[in-house]
Every structure is written in structure tokens, then in C-alpha cells.
Amino acid sequence: MFHRSRYSELRLPPGLPRVRGGAWYHPHMADAAWVSSLATDVQATTDTPRHAAVVRVTHWVTALCFFDLLVSGIEILISHPRFYWGETGNSLTPSLFSLPIPASRATVPTGYDFVLPDQNGWSRSLHFQAAWVAVFTGLLYMVFGLFTGHFRKNLLPAGADLSWRALSRVIANHLRFKRPGKEEAWSYNVLQRLTYLFVIFVLFPLVIWTGLAMSPAITSAFPSVVTVFGGRQSARTIHFFVSVFLVIFLFGHVFMVCLAGFKTRMRPMITGRFGEQSAPAHHRGRA
């Protein structure tokens, strides 16, 4: 604190208050405090990762598992490309619908005069192994998201964002394939948030549940897992449609990443941070 009589003739820049908290101060001291605050804020912004390590690891493990599940699931599907509803269904019963592809088994009627090579052995083993890895990875992500507030802070949309005006603006930008600005790299828009929440809390649990409902070991111990769907064949049909929705989401997700800037979006998901050139300007040097 400085005595008033000693600094009563001190000339301060125009517009700068002479008294703060009842005490006189020197302008150079104010500049030093402002620079220190600026450096601290910039350092905090630079050190803050866009995606936490748990989010990045679970993202890539899930992506690898999804690729394995997709390839092996297609092979399993080719062995019997017919779908039914209820508890039972086989080659001798009418199908709910059939995929217009040849089967890998001659006993399955598909209307084709040839069969594809049977890859049902390794595909089932890979499918089950990748599924369990995906389940445990998803549980880790869920625990992390709930205990750290990740879902609330990064995925739960604000009330104002759920208005029809806000939603229609975001949807219109997507339909015009408008490339998002760099500032949007630090946050998801409302359409992304709603989509991610639907995938995480609806599609993924449903595809896991219907997958478990097709397991004789699980359903023998917990019959309600399959009876809630009306039977094992019903669970298989629902499992197929949910998988199709997840594949559509995957293609849409990759397309939007490429539209927004592949390098700009991929770097934070790998390293956690933006590069100096790709980070939004107001996050690189503002206080």
C-alpha cells in the first residue's frame, strides 16, 4: 500500500482508475499483474486437452472393436441372410424378410444357384471376443463420464440449444454441408450432442442387450433378457437393424470429420491437443 501524500502527483494514463480498494498503486505494478494473469490464463488454455486420455483410449478401442464386429457380423449374416420374429425360425419356416444375397450354406433358400465360402467359424469367435472387449471398454467410459461430469459438461445440451430456432439453424448448416468454424472444434453443437447421447445411451446398450439375448448361456440363466423382445429371433432381427443404424452413424461421423477438417479433428483425438496452427485463434492467445 502506498501513502497518498507521496504519490498524490502521480500521473496515470487517461481512463485508468487512480484508486482500487482504497489504495493508490503504481501503473507499472498494474501492468505486471495483468501480464502475469495473461500468462497464467494462456498456459492453462494451452495445457488443457480437448479430449481426456480415457476418452481417447476408449474411442479408439471401441472403433477397432466395431470394425471387428462389422466384418465378423457380415460373415455371420451371410450364413443365414433370413430374419424371423418370435422364438423360432429356420430354413423351413417363412421369413419376416430376407436379404437379397447368396448364403454360405446350401440348405438356406435364397434363390441363388451358388453358395459363398463358409466363414462361420472364425467370424463367430472374433465377434464374441470383440463384443466383450467393447462391453468392458464401454463400461469404463460410462464410469468415467458419470464420475467426472464428462456427459454433463460435454454432451448434455443447454436448454437454449434445444429451441426449434437453434436446432433448425444447426440442421440447415449440416444439410448445406457448411464447414464449421475453428471455434466449434472446442465444443459439440446441439445436433452432435443429441446424436452422441442417442448412440451412447440407446443404440449401444440395445445392440449389446440383443446380442446377449441370442446367447443360450445367458438366456438360460436370465430368461427375461430374451423374453422382453418376444423371442430369440426377434432379438436377432432387432440386433440387425440397430447394427445398421450404427453403421449409418459411423459413415456420417467420418464424413463430418472430413468436412470439418480431418487433421484438425483427428489430432485432438490422438494427442488430446490441437496443433499451434490448427487451434482456434481465440484459444491460442486470448486472456
ABEGO torsion letter per residue (X at the ends): XBBAAAAAABBBBBGBBABBGGBBBBAAAAAAAAAAAAAAAAAAAAABBABBAAAAAAAAAAAAAAAAAAAAAAAAAAABABBBBEABEBAABBBABBBBBBBABAABBAGBABBBBBAAAAAAAAAAAAAAAAAAAAAAAAAAAAAAGAAAAAABBBAAAABAAAAAAAAAAAAAGBBBBAAAAABBBAAAAAAAAAAAAAAAAAAAAAAAAABAAAAAABAAAAAAAGEAAAAAAAAAAAAAAAAAAAAAAAAAAAAAEAAAAAAAAAAGBBBAAABBAAAAABX
